[in-house]
Amino acid sequence: MNKQSELRARYNDINRGVYFIGTTPPKNDTPLEAIETIAEKLLERVSDIDYDGLIVYDIQDEDSRTSKPRPFPFKLTHDTRLYSSLLNKKSNRPVITYKSVVQSDGDNFNQWANEAWQEYGIRDIVLVGSPSKKNNISLPLADAYKTLVDNEHDFFIGGVTIAERHASKKNEHERLIEKHKQGCNFFISQAIYNPQATIDMLTRYAIECKKQGLKPQRLILTFSPCGSKKTLEFIEWLGVNVPEATSLRILHSESPLYESIRICTNSLQQILDAVIPYDLPLGLNIESLTNRKEEIDGSILLYKLLRSTMDNYLAKKELNQLNKK
């Protein structure tokens, strides 16, 4: 089981996109045999689309981040490593496993990583820090990156990027560069409903990399459809910025899901149009934030639409390079 990350090689090719489906492990009261069925059902749903891999989120309560009540009650889930391993075996595709380091200290995190590699075959990890500065943190994110970098196993390490943070603090590009120096080779955004915030962050990051003579790392843009008022409340509760006009368009539409898919498709197009002058390696991650069938099916349709938009963008970039020769 000493096989290296398959994603590492794919990420190096700036002319290709990388495409993911995001999901969460089943709730921890789900019997083990039912987990297999849930995994198979997910893979059946995505069987007619061409994707590079899956992303398994580590769901935390996050009640320290906001005083607003959580729209959907928090329930513990099964170990992300278990579900990632299952999806990897059944799909035969790479799976990126999220790990929240809030409850960890150095020793038990290192043990977690060793087990992840040896017992679960995990190669690709995204680390997530504390959702709030109020939390008592025994393992800062920077130390967790160092633990993974120093680990005997050659993990392919990613981080999270939040455009909303850039909108308020204007320094997300610096965080990306700092995280890369700490060992991150790719970044995954949270769900995008404010394309301008993402454009600002990506542009600043591209310019800063050029200034410092750095190679920009792969940035995977996350999109999630929204089919109801409750889902919209959850998206906003998660810290995603939804401009007022956007939420009004969704809520007052005859079909909120249709409207949100249109908005997401338009958002990606705006982002790509804005960053075409820069050599940013990009990717897509499409998730459904609820287990409602309508929204899961909507996320697969959204995947098809966004993937074709991204492929078109990459083909145009190649054409531009041809013109420069």
N, C-alpha and C positions, 0 to 999 in steps of 0.2 A: 504493500500500500504506500510506496514512496513516490507515487506519481505526483508531478508538479501541477500547479494551476494551469488549466487550459486557457483561462481568460487572459493571462499575461501576454501570450503571443498575439492574440486577437487585438488587444488594446494598443499594440505598437503600431498598427496600420492606421494612420491618420485619415486615409481615404475611405475607411469603412465605418459604418455605425455599429453600435452594439445594442441589442434589443432584449429587454427583460420583461417578465411578468412578475409583479409583486404579490406576495400572499402572507398570511399569518398562520402560525401553528394552530391546530384545533385546541379548544378549551381543555384544561387539564383533567376535567372529569370525563372526557371522552375515552371509552375503552380502547385499548391498543389495536384490536382488530378493526374497529371503526375508523381509526386514523388511516389505515391502508385504503379503505373504501373512499375516504375524503380525498386522499392524494390521487387516487385513480380517477375520481370524478373531475378533479381540477385538470388533470393531464388530458382527459378525454375532451374537455371543453376547449383546450388550446391546441388540440391535435391537428387542426387544419390551418394553423398559422406557423410561420417560420420565425422562431425566436432563438436567441443565443443561450438563454438560461433563465433561472428563476431567482427571486430574492425572497428570503424568509425574514420577516421582521421580528424583533424581540419586543413584545408589547409590555409597556410599563404603565403604572397607574397615572403618573404625571400630575397628581393633584396638587403638588407643591408649586407647579408652574402658573396656575391660575386659580382665582377664587370662584370662577364660574362652575356650576355643577356639570359633570360629564354627561353629555346627551345619551350615551349608551353605557350601561353599567360596566365597570372594569371586572374582568374575570381572568384569573391566571391561566396561562396556556401551557401546553407541553413544552419540553425542552426544544429550543430552536434547532439544536444539533440533531436531535432524533428526526424531526420533520425534514430538515435539509437532506439528511442522509437517505431517507426514504424517497424523497423526490428525485434525488440524484440517481439512485439505483433504477427507479422506475422510468425516468425520462431519458437517462443516459446523457444528461446535459449538466453543465456546471451550475452550482447553486451558491449564491452569495448569502452568507449567514450574518445577520446583525447580532451584535452583542452589546447590551447595556452594561457599562462597567460600574454603575452607581453602587451596587451592593458588594463590590469585590474589594479584596486587598491583593497585594502583589503575588503572594504565594498561591492563593486559591485561584487567581486568574491564570497564572502560569499552568497550574494543574488542569484548569478548564481547557486551555489551549492545547496542551498535550493530548488530552482525551479527545478533543475535537478532531485532531489530525489522525491519531492512531486508531481510535474506536469508531469514529463516524465518517472518516474520509474527507473532512472539511479542509479546503485549501484557500477559500476566498472569504475574507471577513471584513465587515464594516463595524467599526467601534463607535458607540454613541455615549456621550458624556451625560452629566446631570442635566435634567430639564430646568433646574432652578439653582441659583447661587445660594439659596436658603438651605439646601440639603447639606447634611454632614458627609463630606466626601473623603473616603479613606484611600481611594485610588484615582488621582487626577488623570484626565484623559491623556495628557502628555506621557505620564508614567506607563499607562496601559499600552500606548504605541511602542514605547521603548521595550517593554516586556515582550511584545510580539516580535519586534525586530531582533531582539537578542535571543529569542527562542530558537532551539536547535532546528525546528522545522521552518521551511521557507514559505511562510504564508504570503499570499497576495493581499495587501492591506488597503482598505478604503476608508473614507470618512464621509461625514454628512455636510452638506452646505445649505445654508438658509438665506435666501435672497432677502427676506423680510428683515433680517439682522443687518444686511448691508444698507437697506433703505433708512434704518434708524441710526446706525453707527458708522456707516461709510467705510468699514474696514474688513468686509468679508474676504476681499481679494488677498489681504495680508494674512488672514487666517488660513486660506487655501495654500499659500506659499509656505507658511510656517508648518502646516500639517504635512505637506510634501516633504519638507526637511526632516520631519519626525518619522517618516516612513510610509506616508499615504501615496498610493499610485493612481487612485481614482476617487471621484466624489459623486455622491448621489444626492440630488436636491430633494427637498420636501415637495409636496404637491403644489403645482403652479396654477394660480388663478390671477396673479398680477404680473403679466409678462414684462412690464416696464422695469419692475424691480430686478427681474432676472437679467434683462438686457443690460441694465446699469452694472450689475455685478460681473457679468461675463466680459463686458467691454473693458471694465477697469482691470480685471484679471489678465486679459489678453495683452493690454498695453503695458501693465506692470511686468509681466513675464518677458516681454520683448526688451523692456528697459534694462532688466536685470540679466538678460541673456539666458533665461530659463526656458525649458521645454514645458508648455502647458500640459497638465495632466488631463486625463479623460473625465468629462463632466456628463453625468447621466441625468437627464431631465425627467422628472416624475409628473405624470398626469393621472387624474382620477375623476371619473364621471360622478355626477351628483343627480340623483333622481327624486329627491324629496327635501322638504324643509328640515327634517331631522338630520339628514346626511349633511346638509349645508351647515347646520349648527355644529355638527361634529367636526367638519373641515375647519371651521373658524376656531373651535375649541382647541384643535391641534396646533393653533398658532399660524395657520395659513391666512394670508391677507387676501380677502375677497373684496374688491372695490364695490362701492354701493351700487353702481349701475349694473355691475355683473350679477350681484345677488338678486337685484330687482328683476332683471331679465329672466333669471332661472325661476324665481318664485312665481312670477306672473305669466309664465309660459303655459300653454296648454299641455305641453310635454316637457317638464323640467329636465328629464334625461336627454332628450333631443337637443335642447337649448345648451345644456352644459357640454355636450359633445361638440357642438358647433363652436362654442367659446374656446374649448381646449384646442381644437384644430386651428382656429384663427390665432390663438396665442402662440402656438409653435411656429406658425408661418411668420408672425411678427418677429419672434426671437431669431429665427434663421435669417430673415431678411436683414436684420440689424447686425448680425455677427459674421456675415459672409466675407467681409474684408479680412477677417482674422483666421489664423490657422488653429482653431480650437477643435480638438477631437471630441466629438459628442456621442451621446447615446440616449436611449429612451427606456423608461420604466413605466409600465402601465399597471395600475392597481385598482382594485375595488375596495373601498373602505368599509363596506358592509357585506353581509352574506346574502343580501336579497338577490334573487335570481335575475331580476330585471337589471340591476346595476352590474352584476357579474357579466351578463351577456353584453351590456353596454360597454364595459371595459374592453371586451374582445373586439367589438366593432371599432372602438376608439383606437385600439392598438393598430388595426388594419389601416385606418385613415392616417394616423400619425406616422406609421412606418413608411407609407408611400410618400408622404410629404418629406420625410427625412432622406429617403433614398433619392428623391428628385433633387434635393438640395445638394447631396454629395455628388451626384452626376454633374450638376451645374458647376460645382467647384473643380471637378476634373476637367471639364470643358474649358474653364478659365485658365487652368494650368497649361493646357494644350496651346491656348492662344498666346501664352507668355513665352513659349519655347522659341 
